[in-house]
Amino acid sequence: LMSSAQFKTERIIELCNFYQNTGIVDAIILISPFNSFGQIPATNIPMIGISYPSNEYHEFDYLCVDDAIGIADGIAKLKSLGHTKIAYFGEKYTWYRQQYFENAMKACKLKVFSSLIFVSTEERFEKAGYDTATRMLKQGNIPTAIFASYDDVALGAAEVLKASGYRIPEDISICGIDYTQRQVIPGMPISSVNCHIETQVDIAI
């Protein structure tokens, strides 16, 4: 059975209570991009969470990939390719990845340009990429590389940039994180940091 919590912790708790009270499942895997599992009470049903690193106390086990390490690897790779002017594209739910990006830039002794930090407050997924890329082009301060908070944002940005005449990666390189996009639009090679989501699910199961 699959249930969507719509990114709401209270809905996760509601669903956990539902499954416990009905007895129709004998285990639960919780998947959330937020540091919210500490608010979820223990149940009589075995549970495991898939999330990002947390210092919270949890009533159940959870597993994660350390995004900070993955983003640091991505920035180090861009630097090794000669990029020093790197933009960040994100959205309101990826604030923690923005922090990891800024930390990685500083660790690589690269300047974090506040004018190249673009966060979409209204859009998500590809639309967040459209929004951030459009705003960057309007501003006119173009970097040599973009690090996106996840692959969908990277793809959306790539579509806008290609439509504006930029070649990827010849004119501007784009890197995302998660490695969720198995197929990208022809002519737009995008890099991605692999977070091994399939392996996380295999371990959880």
Helices and strands as residue ranges (DSSP letters): H 9-22, E 28-31, G 37-39, E 47-51, E 61-64, H 67-80, E 86-91, G 92-94, H 95-107, G 114-116, E 117-120, H 125-139, E 145-148, H 151-163, E 173-178, E 191-194, H 197-204
